[in-house]
């Protein structure tokens, strides 16, 4: 049973005195009232300034222990920082880019909530803080609000750590509700016109950069996957490129984003150019390299890309614009959602439709003309049938019965 203990007084050892309690050596020092209860067979205490506060805490302890929702004192000191290391280690099987995004999100969380006991986290405080987050990039002269995607990633990390705390019974109620996470706004990407693509290709400073752009545009692979192609990944007989690895920002190889391998089609002039690129190389050599024969790094490619866009007169586009452009070209050429899904490396067709579904909507413009063409063809068929019937009837009417032989 939880009870309250007075720390400023003690029992009077003089049995003959009318005073049952006298001042102790702690009289006037610290908080007077001590709430006392038992956890895991051990006595646990907490000091309060007033008797009522101590008594109320004892009541909460008893109710929580009876209902099985009481958080023991040894778990009350566990912080988000304590759970971060085991949680991030459990994500080692994910793509490097995903793990890097978690670490980037944690860099925002750690200074503010890292040392906060999990049981003291407050949902509204967390969501208000996430909404106010600003970019941490040092090269920016002025702080800018963090993008919705990054804010959502920060919320995902906090939400996951709190979920782990609930599973380990460190807390019993999750501080965040299902709708508290920031919704990621859909990226506003545009597909380049053919003339813009041509200007971009003309602005390529080297044949290697031009080939890299064409591969991204015509195969729909991710930039990291294109950097990770080996010579042996080109099957020129089947006209396929085998996607089985990705390269990070520093040029280091790893798994693809979803850890799956796939084949993407390649043909025409691009296939011939890729075959020429294989000449004199070993099967495990990089297929697409810079002019020095090195794997493209993100830093080097960004400089090349920025200059290409400047020379081509393009603004507000990034490398992923090539993928969006390639998808729009594939759809306009008659590719179905399943083919685009496989080329993009999406886990399922719903992902492809969520991102690029609006491009298929452009096909609605062709429906009215197609319907008119269909109706005209059906009317022509009906007229042809009627004419054939009339001709057959006329031929039958012209026939005479053969007279019987005498």
C-alpha positions as a Markdown table, in Angstrom:
| # | Residue | x | y | z |
|---|---|---|---|---|
| 1 | Unk | 0.0 | 0.0 | 0.0 |
| 2 | Unk | 1.3 | 3.5 | -0.8 |
| 3 | Unk | 1.5 | 5.9 | 2.1 |
| 4 | Unk | 2.8 | 9.3 | 3.1 |
| 5 | Unk | 5.7 | 9.8 | 5.4 |
| 6 | Unk | 6.6 | 12.9 | 7.4 |
| 7 | Unk | 10.3 | 13.6 | 7.0 |
| 8 | Unk | 10.5 | 16.5 | 9.5 |
| 9 | Unk | 9.2 | 14.6 | 12.5 |
| 10 | Unk | 9.8 | 11.2 | 14.2 |
| 11 | Unk | 8.2 | 9.2 | 16.9 |
| 12 | Unk | 8.8 | 10.4 | 20.4 |
| 13 | Unk | 10.9 | 7.9 | 22.2 |
| 14 | Unk | 9.6 | 9.2 | 25.5 |
| 15 | Unk | 6.5 | 7.0 | 26.1 |
| 16 | Unk | 5.5 | 9.1 | 29.1 |
| 17 | Unk | 5.1 | 12.3 | 27.0 |
| 18 | Unk | 1.9 | 13.3 | 25.5 |
| 19 | Unk | 3.6 | 14.2 | 22.3 |
| 20 | Unk | 3.6 | 11.2 | 20.0 |
| 21 | Unk | 6.0 | 12.9 | 17.4 |
| 22 | Unk | 8.9 | 15.3 | 17.8 |
| 23 | Unk | 11.1 | 17.2 | 15.4 |
| 24 | Unk | 13.7 | 15.2 | 13.5 |
| 25 | Unk | 17.2 | 16.2 | 12.4 |
| 26 | Unk | 15.7 | 17.1 | 9.0 |
| 27 | Unk | 13.3 | 19.7 | 10.4 |
| 28 | Unk | 12.9 | 22.5 | 7.9 |
| 29 | Unk | 15.2 | 20.9 | 5.4 |
| 30 | Unk | 13.9 | 20.0 | 1.9 |
| 31 | Unk | 10.4 | 18.9 | 1.1 |
| 32 | Unk | 8.6 | 17.6 | 4.1 |
| 33 | Unk | 6.2 | 14.9 | 2.8 |
| 34 | Unk | 7.4 | 11.7 | 1.2 |
| 35 | Unk | 5.2 | 9.4 | -0.9 |
| 36 | Unk | 6.3 | 5.8 | -0.4 |
| 37 | Unk | 5.3 | 2.8 | -2.4 |
| 38 | Unk | 6.7 | -0.6 | -3.6 |
| 39 | Unk | 7.9 | -1.4 | -7.2 |
| 40 | Unk | 9.4 | -4.8 | -8.1 |
| 41 | Unk | 9.8 | -5.7 | -4.4 |
| 42 | Unk | 11.7 | -2.5 | -3.6 |
| 43 | Unk | 10.6 | 0.6 | -1.7 |
| 44 | Unk | 10.4 | 3.8 | -3.9 |
| 45 | Unk | 9.9 | 7.3 | -2.7 |
| 46 | Unk | 9.1 | 10.8 | -4.0 |
| 47 | Unk | 9.2 | 14.0 | -2.0 |
| 48 | Unk | 6.5 | 16.7 | -2.0 |
| 49 | Unk | 6.0 | 20.1 | -0.3 |
| 50 | Unk | 2.5 | 19.5 | 0.8 |
| 51 | Unk | 0.7 | 16.6 | 2.3 |
| 52 | Unk | -2.2 | 16.8 | -0.2 |
| 53 | Unk | 0.2 | 16.5 | -3.1 |
| 54 | Unk | 1.9 | 13.5 | -1.6 |
| 55 | Unk | -1.4 | 11.8 | -0.8 |
| 56 | Unk | -2.7 | 12.4 | -4.4 |
| 57 | Unk | 0.5 | 10.8 | -5.8 |
| 58 | Unk | 0.0 | 7.8 | -3.6 |
| 59 | Unk | -3.6 | 7.5 | -4.9 |
| 60 | Unk | -2.3 | 7.6 | -8.5 |
| 61 | Unk | 0.3 | 5.0 | -7.8 |
| 62 | Unk | -2.3 | 2.6 | -6.3 |
| 63 | Unk | -4.8 | 3.1 | -9.2 |
| 64 | Unk | -2.0 | 2.7 | -11.8 |
| 65 | Unk | -0.6 | -0.5 | -10.2 |
| 66 | Unk | -4.1 | -2.0 | -10.0 |
| 67 | Unk | -4.9 | -1.2 | -13.7 |
| 68 | Unk | -1.4 | -2.2 | -14.9 |
| 69 | Unk | -0.6 | 1.3 | -16.3 |
| 70 | Unk | 1.8 | 2.5 | -13.7 |
| 71 | Unk | 5.3 | 3.4 | -15.0 |
| 72 | Unk | 8.0 | 2.2 | -12.6 |
| 73 | Unk | 10.7 | 4.6 | -11.5 |
| 74 | Unk | 13.5 | 2.7 | -13.3 |
| 75 | Unk | 11.7 | 3.4 | -16.6 |
| 76 | Unk | 10.8 | 7.0 | -15.8 |
| 77 | Unk | 14.3 | 8.1 | -16.5 |
| 78 | Unk | 14.6 | 6.5 | -19.9 |
| 79 | Unk | 14.9 | 9.2 | -22.6 |
| 80 | Unk | 14.5 | 9.3 | -26.4 |
| 81 | Unk | 18.3 | 9.2 | -26.6 |
| 82 | Unk | 18.4 | 5.9 | -24.8 |
| 83 | Unk | 16.2 | 4.3 | -27.4 |
| 84 | Unk | 17.8 | 5.9 | -30.5 |
| 85 | Unk | 20.8 | 3.7 | -30.8 |
| 86 | Unk | 19.0 | 0.3 | -30.6 |
| 87 | Unk | 16.3 | 1.7 | -33.0 |
| 88 | Unk | 18.6 | 3.0 | -35.7 |
| 89 | Unk | 20.7 | -0.3 | -35.5 |
| 90 | Unk | 17.5 | -2.2 | -36.3 |
| 91 | Unk | 17.2 | -0.2 | -39.5 |
| 92 | Unk | 20.6 | -1.4 | -41.0 |
| 93 | Unk | 18.8 | -3.6 | -43.5 |
| 94 | Unk | 17.1 | -0.6 | -45.1 |
| 95 | Unk | 18.6 | 1.4 | -48.0 |
| 96 | Unk | 21.5 | 3.7 | -47.1 |
| 97 | Unk | 19.6 | 6.8 | -48.2 |
| 98 | Unk | 16.7 | 5.9 | -45.9 |
| 99 | Unk | 19.0 | 5.4 | -42.9 |
| 100 | Unk | 20.8 | 8.7 | -43.8 |
| 101 | Unk | 17.4 | 10.5 | -43.8 |
| 102 | Unk | 16.6 | 9.0 | -40.3 |
| 103 | Unk | 20.0 | 10.3 | -39.0 |
| 104 | Unk | 19.3 | 13.7 | -40.5 |
| 105 | Unk | 15.9 | 13.8 | -38.8 |
| 106 | Unk | 17.5 | 12.8 | -35.5 |
| 107 | Unk | 19.9 | 15.7 | -35.8 |
| 108 | Unk | 16.9 | 18.0 | -35.3 |
| 109 | Unk | 15.4 | 15.9 | -32.5 |
| 110 | Unk | 18.4 | 15.2 | -30.3 |
| 111 | Unk | 19.2 | 18.7 | -29.1 |
| 112 | Unk | 15.6 | 19.4 | -28.2 |
| 113 | Unk | 14.1 | 16.2 | -27.0 |
| 114 | Unk | 17.0 | 13.7 | -26.8 |
| 115 | Unk | 17.5 | 13.9 | -23.0 |
| 116 | Unk | 13.8 | 14.3 | -22.2 |
| 117 | Unk | 12.3 | 11.3 | -20.3 |
| 118 | Unk | 9.8 | 9.7 | -22.7 |
| 119 | Unk | 7.1 | 9.7 | -20.1 |
| 120 | Unk | 7.2 | 13.5 | -20.1 |
| 121 | Unk | 6.8 | 13.9 | -23.8 |
| 122 | Unk | 3.7 | 15.9 | -24.8 |
| 123 | Unk | 2.0 | 15.5 | -28.2 |
| 124 | Unk | 0.9 | 19.1 | -28.8 |
| 125 | Unk | 4.4 | 20.4 | -27.8 |
| 126 | Unk | 6.0 | 18.0 | -30.3 |
| 127 | Unk | 3.7 | 18.9 | -33.2 |
| 128 | Unk | 4.1 | 22.6 | -32.6 |
| 129 | Unk | 7.8 | 22.3 | -32.6 |
| 130 | Unk | 7.9 | 20.2 | -35.8 |
| 131 | Unk | 5.8 | 22.9 | -37.5 |
| 132 | Unk | 8.3 | 25.6 | -36.6 |
| 133 | Unk | 11.4 | 23.7 | -37.8 |
| 134 | Unk | 13.8 | 25.5 | -40.1 |
| 135 | Unk | 16.6 | 24.4 | -42.4 |
| 136 | Unk | 19.9 | 23.6 | -40.8 |
| 137 | Unk | 22.1 | 24.0 | -43.9 |
| 138 | Unk | 25.0 | 26.2 | -43.0 |
| 139 | Unk | 25.5 | 27.7 | -46.5 |
| 140 | Unk | 22.0 | 29.4 | -46.4 |
| 141 | Unk | 22.2 | 33.1 | -45.5 |
| 142 | Unk | 18.6 | 33.1 | -44.2 |
| 143 | Unk | 16.9 | 30.3 | -42.3 |
| 144 | Unk | 14.0 | 28.8 | -44.3 |
| 145 | Unk | 11.2 | 26.6 | -43.1 |
| 146 | Unk | 11.9 | 22.9 | -43.4 |
| 147 | Unk | 10.1 | 21.2 | -46.2 |
| 148 | Unk | 7.0 | 19.1 | -45.5 |
| 149 | Unk | 8.9 | 15.9 | -46.4 |
| 150 | Unk | 11.7 | 16.5 | -43.9 |
| 151 | Unk | 9.2 | 17.6 | -41.2 |
| 152 | Unk | 7.3 | 14.4 | -41.8 |
| 153 | Unk | 10.5 | 12.4 | -41.5 |
| 154 | Unk | 11.3 | 14.1 | -38.1 |
| 155 | Unk | 7.8 | 13.1 | -37.0 |
| 156 | Unk | 8.2 | 9.5 | -38.2 |
| 157 | Unk | 11.4 | 9.2 | -36.1 |
| 158 | Unk | 9.8 | 10.5 | -32.9 |
| 159 | Unk | 6.7 | 8.4 | -33.6 |
| 160 | Unk | 8.7 | 5.2 | -34.1 |
| 161 | Unk | 10.8 | 5.8 | -30.9 |
| 162 | Unk | 7.6 | 6.4 | -28.9 |
| 163 | Unk | 6.0 | 3.2 | -30.4 |
| 164 | Unk | 9.1 | 1.3 | -29.3 |
| 165 | Unk | 8.7 | 2.7 | -25.8 |
| 166 | Unk | 5.1 | 1.5 | -25.7 |
| 167 | Unk | 6.1 | -2.0 | -26.8 |
| 168 | Unk | 8.8 | -2.1 | -24.0 |
| 169 | Unk | 6.2 | -0.8 | -21.5 |
| 170 | Unk | 8.2 | 2.3 | -20.8 |
| 171 | Unk | 5.0 | 4.3 | -21.4 |
| 172 | Unk | 1.5 | 3.1 | -21.8 |
| 173 | Unk | 0.0 | 5.9 | -23.9 |
| 174 | Unk | 1.5 | 7.1 | -27.2 |
| 175 | Unk | 1.9 | 10.9 | -27.0 |
| 176 | Unk | 1.2 | 11.3 | -30.7 |
| 177 | Unk | -2.1 | 10.6 | -32.5 |
| 178 | Unk | -2.4 | 9.1 | -35.9 |
| 179 | Unk | -3.1 | 12.4 | -37.6 |
| 180 | Unk | -0.3 | 14.4 | -35.9 |
| 181 | Unk | 2.3 | 13.6 | -38.5 |
| 182 | Unk | 2.8 | 16.3 | -41.2 |
| 183 | Unk | 1.4 | 15.4 | -44.5 |
| 184 | Unk | 4.0 | 15.5 | -47.3 |
| 185 | Unk | 3.1 | 17.8 | -50.1 |
| 186 | Unk | 3.3 | 16.3 | -53.6 |
| 187 | Unk | 6.4 | 17.5 | -55.4 |
| 188 | Unk | 5.7 | 19.9 | -58.2 |
| 189 | Unk | 7.6 | 18.4 | -61.1 |
| 190 | Unk | 7.2 | 19.2 | -64.7 |
| 191 | Unk | 8.1 | 17.2 | -67.8 |
| 192 | Unk | 10.6 | 18.8 | -70.1 |
| 193 | Unk | 9.6 | 19.4 | -73.7 |
| 194 | Unk | 11.5 | 17.7 | -76.4 |
| 195 | Unk | 13.2 | 21.0 | -77.4 |
| 196 | Unk | 14.3 | 21.5 | -73.8 |
| 197 | Unk | 15.7 | 18.0 | -73.7 |
| 198 | Unk | 17.6 | 18.6 | -76.9 |
| 199 | Unk | 19.0 | 21.9 | -75.5 |
| 200 | Unk | 20.1 | 20.0 | -72.3 |
| 201 | Unk | 21.9 | 17.3 | -74.3 |
| 202 | Unk | 23.6 | 19.9 | -76.5 |
| 203 | Unk | 24.8 | 21.6 | -73.3 |
| 204 | Unk | 26.5 | 18.5 | -72.0 |
| 205 | Unk | 30.2 | 19.3 | -71.5 |
| 206 | Unk | 31.4 | 15.7 | -72.2 |
| 207 | Unk | 30.1 | 12.6 | -74.0 |
| 208 | Unk | 30.0 | 10.8 | -70.7 |
| 209 | Unk | 27.7 | 13.4 | -69.2 |
| 210 | Unk | 25.4 | 13.3 | -72.2 |
| 211 | Unk | 25.2 | 9.5 | -72.1 |
| 212 | Unk | 24.4 | 9.6 | -68.4 |
| 213 | Unk | 21.5 | 12.0 | -69.1 |
| 214 | Unk | 20.2 | 9.8 | -71.9 |
| 215 | Unk | 20.2 | 6.7 | -69.6 |
| 216 | Unk | 18.3 | 8.5 | -66.9 |
| 217 | Unk | 15.8 | 9.8 | -69.5 |
| 218 | Unk | 15.1 | 6.6 | -71.4 |
| 219 | Unk | 15.4 | 3.9 | -68.7 |
| 220 | Unk | 13.6 | 5.7 | -65.8 |
| 221 | Unk | 16.2 | 4.4 | -63.3 |
| 222 | Unk | 17.2 | 6.4 | -60.2 |
| 223 | Unk | 20.4 | 8.4 | -60.5 |
| 224 | Unk | 22.1 | 6.2 | -57.9 |
| 225 | Unk | 21.1 | 3.1 | -59.8 |
| 226 | Unk | 22.5 | 4.5 | -63.0 |
| 227 | Unk | 25.8 | 5.2 | -61.3 |
| 228 | Unk | 25.9 | 1.6 | -60.1 |
| 229 | Unk | 25.7 | -0.1 | -63.5 |
| 230 | Unk | 28.5 | -2.5 | -64.3 |
| 231 | Unk | 29.5 | -3.5 | -67.8 |
| 232 | Unk | 28.1 | -7.0 | -67.1 |
| 233 | Unk | 24.7 | -5.5 | -66.3 |
| 234 | Unk | 24.1 | -4.7 | -70.0 |
| 235 | Unk | 22.6 | -7.7 | -71.9 |
| 236 | Unk | 22.7 | -6.4 | -75.5 |
| 237 | Unk | 21.1 | -9.6 | -76.9 |
| 238 | Unk | 18.0 | -9.2 | -74.8 |
| 239 | Unk | 18.3 | -5.3 | -74.9 |
| 240 | Unk | 18.1 | -5.0 | -71.2 |
| 241 | Unk | 20.0 | -3.3 | -68.3 |
| 242 | Unk | 20.0 | -5.2 | -65.0 |
| 243 | Unk | 19.4 | -3.0 | -62.0 |
| 244 | Unk | 20.9 | -4.7 | -58.9 |
| 245 | Unk | 22.8 | -2.0 | -57.0 |
| 246 | Unk | 22.9 | 1.7 | -56.2 |
| 247 | Unk | 25.6 | 4.2 | -55.4 |
| 248 | Unk | 25.5 | 6.7 | -52.6 |
| 249 | Unk | 26.6 | 10.3 | -52.6 |
| 250 | Unk | 30.2 | 9.4 | -52.2 |
| 251 | Unk | 30.3 | 6.8 | -54.9 |
| 252 | Unk | 30.0 | 3.7 | -52.6 |
| 253 | Unk | 27.9 | 0.8 | -53.8 |
| 254 | Unk | 25.0 | -0.7 | -51.9 |
| 255 | Unk | 21.5 | -2.2 | -52.4 |
| 256 | Unk | 18.8 | -0.6 | -54.4 |
| 257 | Unk | 16.1 | 1.5 | -52.6 |
| 258 | Unk | 13.7 | -1.5 | -52.2 |
| 259 | Unk | 16.4 | -4.2 | -52.1 |
| 260 | Unk | 15.0 | -5.7 | -55.3 |
| 261 | Unk | 16.6 | -6.3 | -58.7 |
| 262 | Unk | 14.9 | -5.6 | -62.0 |
| 263 | Unk | 15.5 | -5.3 | -65.8 |
| 264 | Unk | 14.8 | -2.2 | -67.8 |
| 265 | Unk | 14.6 | -2.1 | -71.6 |
| 266 | Unk | 17.1 | -0.3 | -73.7 |
| 267 | Unk | 17.3 | 0.0 | -77.5 |
| 268 | Unk | 18.0 | 2.1 | -80.5 |
| 269 | Unk | 21.0 | 4.5 | -80.5 |
| 270 | Unk | 21.3 | 4.3 | -76.7 |
| 271 | Unk | 21.9 | 0.5 | -76.9 |
| 272 | Unk | 24.6 | 1.0 | -79.5 |
| 273 | Unk | 26.3 | 3.8 | -77.4 |
| 274 | Unk | 26.2 | 1.6 | -74.3 |
| 275 | Unk | 27.8 | -1.3 | -76.3 |
| 276 | Unk | 30.6 | 1.1 | -77.4 |
| 277 | Unk | 31.0 | 2.2 | -73.7 |
| 278 | Unk | 31.8 | -1.5 | -72.8 |
| 279 | Unk | 34.7 | -1.8 | -75.2 |
| 280 | Unk | 38.0 | -2.4 | -73.3 |
| 281 | Unk | 36.4 | -2.7 | -69.9 |
| 282 | Unk | 36.2 | -5.7 | -67.5 |
| 283 | Unk | 32.7 | -7.1 | -66.7 |
| 284 | Unk | 32.8 | -5.6 | -63.2 |
| 285 | Unk | 34.0 | -2.1 | -64.3 |
| 286 | Unk | 31.5 | 0.8 | -64.0 |
| 287 | Unk | 29.5 | 1.2 | -67.1 |
| 288 | Unk | 28.7 | 4.9 | -66.8 |
| 289 | Unk | 31.6 | 7.1 | -65.6 |
| 290 | Unk | 32.8 | 10.7 | -65.8 |
| 291 | Unk | 35.5 | 11.7 | -68.3 |
| 292 | Unk | 38.2 | 10.5 | -66.0 |
| 293 | Unk | 36.8 | 7.0 | -65.7 |
| 294 | Unk | 35.6 | 7.5 | -62.2 |
| 295 | Unk | 32.1 | 6.7 | -60.7 |
| 296 | Unk | 30.0 | 9.8 | -60.6 |
| 297 | Unk | 29.8 | 11.3 | -57.1 |
| 298 | Unk | 26.8 | 13.5 | -56.2 |
| 299 | Unk | 29.0 | 16.6 | -55.6 |
| 300 | Unk | 30.6 | 16.3 | -59.1 |
| 301 | Unk | 27.4 | 15.6 | -60.9 |
| 302 | Unk | 25.6 | 18.6 | -59.2 |
| 303 | Unk | 28.3 | 20.9 | -60.6 |
| 304 | Unk | 28.0 | 19.4 | -64.1 |
| 305 | Unk | 24.2 | 19.5 | -64.0 |
| 306 | Unk | 24.0 | 23.1 | -62.7 |
| 307 | Unk | 26.2 | 24.3 | -65.6 |
| 308 | Unk | 24.2 | 22.2 | -68.2 |
| 309 | Unk | 20.9 | 23.7 | -67.0 |
| 310 | Unk | 22.4 | 27.2 | -67.1 |
| 311 | Unk | 23.7 | 26.8 | -70.6 |
| 312 | Unk | 20.4 | 25.3 | -71.7 |
| 313 | Unk | 18.4 | 28.1 | -70.2 |
| 314 | Unk | 16.5 | 25.8 | -67.8 |
| 315 | Unk | 15.5 | 26.9 | -64.2 |
| 316 | Unk | 14.0 | 25.1 | -61.3 |
| 317 | Unk | 14.8 | 21.6 | -62.6 |
| 318 | Unk | 16.8 | 18.8 | -61.0 |
| 319 | Unk | 18.1 | 15.4 | -62.1 |
| 320 | Unk | 14.8 | 13.7 | -61.1 |
| 321 | Unk | 13.1 | 15.9 | -63.7 |
| 322 | Unk | 14.6 | 13.5 | -66.2 |
| 323 | Unk | 12.8 | 10.6 | -64.7 |
| 324 | Unk | 9.5 | 12.5 | -64.7 |
| 325 | Unk | 10.1 | 13.5 | -68.3 |
| 326 | Unk | 10.9 | 9.9 | -69.2 |
| 327 | Unk | 7.7 | 8.6 | -67.6 |
| 328 | Unk | 5.6 | 11.1 | -69.5 |
| 329 | Unk | 7.3 | 10.1 | -72.8 |
| 330 | Unk | 6.7 | 6.4 | -72.0 |
| 331 | Unk | 3.1 | 7.0 | -71.2 |
| 332 | Unk | 2.5 | 9.1 | -74.3 |
| 333 | Unk | 4.1 | 6.3 | -76.3 |
| 334 | Unk | 1.5 | 3.8 | -75.0 |
| 335 | Unk | 3.2 | 2.2 | -72.0 |
| 336 | Unk | 0.8 | 0.8 | -69.4 |
| 337 | Unk | 1.1 | 1.3 | -65.6 |
| 338 | Unk | 2.7 | -2.1 | -65.1 |
| 339 | Unk | 5.5 | -1.4 | -67.5 |
| 340 | Unk | 6.2 | 2.0 | -66.0 |
| 341 | Unk | 6.1 | 0.5 | -62.5 |
| 342 | Unk | 8.8 | -2.1 | -63.4 |
| 343 | Unk | 11.0 | 0.5 | -65.0 |
| 344 | Unk | 10.7 | 2.9 | -62.1 |
| 345 | Unk | 11.4 | 0.2 | -59.6 |
| 346 | Unk | 8.2 | 0.9 | -57.5 |
| 347 | Unk | 7.0 | -1.7 | -55.1 |
| 348 | Unk | 3.5 | -1.8 | -56.6 |
| 349 | Unk | 1.4 | -0.2 | -59.2 |
| 350 | Unk | -0.4 | 2.0 | -56.7 |
| 351 | Unk | 2.8 | 3.8 | -55.9 |
| 352 | Unk | 3.3 | 4.5 | -59.6 |
| 353 | Unk | -0.3 | 5.8 | -59.9 |
| 354 | Unk | 0.0 | 8.0 | -56.8 |
| 355 | Unk | 3.1 | 9.7 | -58.4 |
| 356 | Unk | 2.3 | 9.7 | -62.1 |
| 357 | Unk | -1.4 | 8.9 | -62.3 |
| 358 | Unk | -2.1 | 12.4 | -63.6 |
| 359 | Unk | -0.1 | 11.8 | -66.7 |
| 360 | Unk | -2.4 | 9.0 | -67.8 |
| 361 | Unk | -5.3 | 11.6 | -67.4 |
| 362 | Unk | -3.8 | 13.4 | -70.3 |
| 363 | Unk | -4.9 | 10.4 | -72.4 |
| 364 | Unk | -8.5 | 11.6 | -71.8 |
| 365 | Unk | -8.0 | 14.2 | -74.6 |
| 366 | Unk | -7.8 | 11.4 | -77.1 |
| 367 | Unk | -11.1 | 9.7 | -76.0 |
| 368 | Unk | -13.6 | 12.0 | -77.8 |
| 369 | Unk | -11.8 | 11.6 | -81.2 |
| 370 | Unk | -11.4 | 7.9 | -80.6 |
| 371 | Unk | -15.2 | 7.6 | -79.9 |
| 372 | Unk | -16.1 | 9.5 | -83.1 |
| 373 | Unk | -13.8 | 7.3 | -85.1 |
| 374 | Unk | -15.4 | 4.2 | -83.6 |
| 375 | Unk | -18.9 | 5.4 | -84.3 |
| 376 | Unk | -18.0 | 6.3 | -87.9 |
| 377 | Unk | -16.5 | 2.8 | -88.4 |
| 378 | Unk | -19.5 | 1.1 | -87.0 |
| 379 | Unk | -21.9 | 3.1 | -89.2 |
| 380 | Unk | -19.7 | 2.2 | -92.2 |
| 381 | Unk | -19.9 | -1.5 | -91.3 |
| 382 | Unk | -23.7 | -1.4 | -90.9 |
| 383 | Unk | -24.0 | 0.3 | -94.3 |
| 384 | Unk | -21.7 | -2.4 | -95.9 |
| 385 | Unk | -23.8 | -5.2 | -94.3 |
| 386 | Unk | -27.0 | -3.7 | -95.5 |
| 387 | Unk | -25.6 | -3.3 | -99.0 |
| 388 | Unk | -24.5 | -7.0 | -99.1 |
| 389 | Unk | -27.9 | -8.1 | -97.9 |
| 390 | Unk | -29.6 | -6.1 | -100.7 |
| 391 | Unk | -27.2 | -7.6 | -103.3 |
| 392 | Unk | -27.9 | -11.2 | -102.1 |
| 393 | Unk | -31.6 | -10.6 | -102.1 |
| 394 | Unk | -31.5 | -9.2 | -105.6 |
| 395 | Unk | -29.6 | -12.3 | -106.8 |
| 396 | Unk | -32.1 | -14.7 | -105.2 |
| 397 | Unk | -35.0 | -12.8 | -106.7 |
| 398 | Unk | -33.5 | -13.2 | -110.2 |
| 399 | Unk | -33.4 | -17.0 | -110.0 |
| 400 | Unk | -36.1 | -19.1 | -111.5 |
| 401 | Unk | -37.2 | -22.6 | -110.5 |
| 402 | Unk | -36.0 | -25.3 | -112.8 |
| 403 | Unk | -39.0 | -26.9 | -114.6 |
| 404 | Unk | -39.7 | -30.6 | -114.1 |
| 405 | Unk | -38.5 | -32.9 | -116.9 |
| 406 | Unk | -41.6 | -34.2 | -118.9 |
